[in-house]
Amino acid sequence: MPDRIEQKFYSKEIIGKQITSWKTEGLSIVFTNGVFDIIHRGHIDYLYKASLKGDKLIIGLNSDSSVKRLGKGDSRPYNSEENRAYLLAAFGFIDGVVVFDEDTPIELIELIKPDVLVKGGDYDASAKKGDKQYIVGSDIVKSYDGVVEVIPFLKGFSTTSLVEKIKNSV
């Protein structure tokens, strides 16, 4: 089982070749990204719905250093990038995980050229660059007639609220 999970880990160099192979087979590529620090039902709902938007779902996963630069708190991430990648790759509906160290996934989006770019409910597919709700890479995906979609959050589930609940119970 672990071998099958780890086969879903891709470097930037290898994911480009894999994407080319899948696209040659006529498969559509869905891309999303995030920290996915403490996996909860909201993440699973979001990622599963994203997987239904195409044939192959690729996750851009923020590296540990990238998470720290995002300002999510000194103790974040709680789980290492290796552990977060392993958890994501264990889901049957996720086809690949690529860790990125940059502040945004723009380089990955340019490399992968997804048919569908997906983000969660706190973003807006029509927002312009500079807006808080802007989806990084949406202009690139739209430039080649790709689709940009927002999947609403599942109410009552967030990493922040889960962390608060844990802190308050100690």
C-alpha positions as CSV (number, residue, x, y, z in Angstrom):
1,M,0.0,0.0,0.0
2,P,2.7,2.6,0.9
3,D,4.3,2.2,-2.5
4,R,1.0,3.0,-4.3
5,I,0.6,6.1,-2.2
6,E,4.2,7.3,-2.7
7,Q,3.8,6.8,-6.5
8,K,1.5,9.9,-6.3
9,F,4.3,12.1,-5.1
10,Y,5.7,14.2,-8.0
11,S,8.5,16.7,-8.4
12,K,7.9,19.7,-10.6
13,E,10.1,18.0,-13.3
14,I,8.2,14.8,-13.3
15,I,4.7,16.2,-13.0
16,G,5.2,18.0,-16.3
17,K,5.9,14.7,-18.1
18,Q,3.0,12.9,-16.3
19,I,0.6,15.7,-17.3
20,T,1.7,15.4,-21.0
21,S,1.1,11.7,-20.9
22,W,-2.4,12.1,-19.4
23,K,-3.3,14.9,-21.8
24,T,-2.1,12.7,-24.7
25,E,-4.6,10.1,-23.5
26,G,-7.3,12.7,-23.7
27,L,-7.7,13.1,-19.9
28,S,-8.6,16.4,-18.3
29,I,-6.6,17.8,-15.5
30,V,-8.0,19.5,-12.4
31,F,-5.6,21.5,-10.1
32,T,-6.0,23.0,-6.7
33,N,-3.6,24.0,-3.9
34,G,-3.4,24.6,-0.2
35,V,-1.8,23.8,3.1
36,F,-4.1,21.0,4.2
37,D,-2.5,20.9,7.6
38,I,-5.1,19.1,9.7
39,I,-7.3,17.1,7.3
40,H,-11.0,17.4,8.2
41,R,-14.3,16.7,6.6
42,G,-14.4,20.1,4.9
43,H,-11.2,19.3,3.1
44,I,-12.4,15.9,2.0
45,D,-15.7,17.3,0.7
46,Y,-13.9,20.0,-1.2
47,L,-11.2,17.8,-2.7
48,Y,-13.7,15.1,-3.7
49,K,-16.0,17.7,-5.4
50,A,-12.9,19.1,-7.1
51,S,-12.0,15.6,-8.4
52,L,-15.4,15.4,-10.1
53,K,-14.5,18.3,-12.3
54,G,-12.2,16.3,-14.5
55,D,-10.3,13.0,-14.9
56,K,-7.1,13.7,-12.8
57,L,-6.8,15.8,-9.7
58,I,-3.4,17.3,-8.9
59,I,-2.8,19.0,-5.5
60,G,-0.2,21.7,-5.2
61,L,0.9,21.5,-1.5
62,N,2.5,24.4,0.3
63,S,5.9,23.4,1.7
64,D,6.6,23.9,5.4
65,S,8.6,27.1,4.7
66,S,5.9,28.4,2.4
67,V,3.3,27.8,5.1
68,K,5.4,29.8,7.6
69,R,5.6,32.7,5.1
70,L,1.8,32.7,4.7
71,G,1.5,34.0,8.3
72,K,-0.6,31.1,9.6
73,G,1.1,31.2,13.0
74,D,4.5,30.3,14.4
75,S,3.5,26.8,15.2
76,R,2.1,26.0,11.7
77,P,2.2,23.7,10.0
78,Y,1.3,21.2,12.7
79,N,2.0,18.3,10.2
80,S,5.2,18.3,8.1
81,E,4.9,18.5,4.3
82,E,5.8,14.9,4.1
83,N,3.0,13.8,6.4
84,R,0.5,16.2,4.7
85,A,1.5,14.9,1.2
86,Y,1.1,11.3,2.4
87,L,-2.3,11.9,3.8
88,L,-3.5,13.5,0.6
89,A,-2.0,10.9,-1.6
90,A,-3.9,8.2,0.4
91,F,-7.2,9.4,-1.0
92,G,-8.2,7.4,-4.1
93,F,-9.7,10.5,-5.8
94,I,-6.4,12.4,-5.7
95,D,-4.0,11.5,-8.5
96,G,-0.9,13.5,-7.6
97,V,0.7,15.7,-5.0
98,V,3.4,18.3,-5.8
99,V,5.0,20.2,-3.0
100,F,5.9,23.8,-3.9
101,D,8.1,26.2,-2.0
102,E,7.0,29.5,-3.6
103,D,4.5,31.8,-2.0
104,T,2.0,31.0,-4.7
105,P,1.4,28.1,-7.0
106,I,1.7,30.2,-10.2
107,E,4.8,28.3,-11.5
108,L,3.0,25.0,-11.0
109,I,-0.1,26.3,-12.8
110,E,2.0,27.6,-15.7
111,L,3.7,24.1,-15.9
112,I,0.6,22.0,-15.5
113,K,-1.8,24.1,-17.5
114,P,-4.9,22.6,-15.9
115,D,-8.1,22.3,-17.7
116,V,-9.9,23.2,-14.5
117,L,-8.5,25.4,-11.6
118,V,-10.5,25.0,-8.4
119,K,-10.4,26.9,-5.1
120,G,-12.6,27.0,-2.0
121,G,-15.5,29.2,-1.1
122,D,-13.4,32.2,0.2
123,Y,-12.3,32.9,-3.4
124,D,-14.1,34.4,-6.4
125,A,-13.5,33.2,-9.9
126,S,-14.3,36.6,-11.4
127,A,-12.1,38.6,-9.0
128,K,-9.3,40.6,-10.5
129,K,-5.6,40.5,-9.6
130,G,-5.1,42.5,-6.4
131,D,-8.5,41.7,-5.0
132,K,-8.4,39.6,-1.8
133,Q,-10.6,36.9,-3.4
134,Y,-8.5,36.7,-6.6
135,I,-7.5,33.1,-7.5
136,V,-3.8,33.0,-8.4
137,G,-3.4,31.7,-11.9
138,S,-7.0,32.2,-12.9
139,D,-6.0,34.7,-15.6
140,I,-3.6,32.2,-17.1
141,V,-6.1,29.3,-17.1
142,K,-8.8,31.6,-18.7
143,S,-6.3,32.7,-21.4
144,Y,-6.3,29.2,-22.9
145,D,-10.1,28.7,-22.3
146,G,-9.6,26.7,-19.2
147,V,-12.3,26.8,-16.5
148,V,-11.9,28.4,-13.0
149,E,-14.4,27.2,-10.4
150,V,-15.1,27.9,-6.8
151,I,-16.5,25.1,-4.5
152,P,-18.4,26.4,-1.5
153,F,-17.1,25.5,1.9
154,L,-18.9,22.8,4.0
155,K,-20.3,24.8,6.9
156,G,-18.9,24.2,10.3
157,F,-15.5,22.8,9.2
158,S,-12.2,24.7,9.3
159,T,-8.7,24.0,10.5
160,T,-8.8,27.2,12.5
161,S,-12.0,26.3,14.4
162,L,-10.6,22.8,15.0
163,V,-7.4,24.1,16.4
164,E,-9.4,26.5,18.7
165,K,-11.6,23.6,19.9
166,I,-8.5,21.6,20.7
167,K,-6.8,24.5,22.6
168,N,-10.0,25.1,24.6
169,S,-10.3,21.5,25.6
170,V,-6.8,21.3,27.1
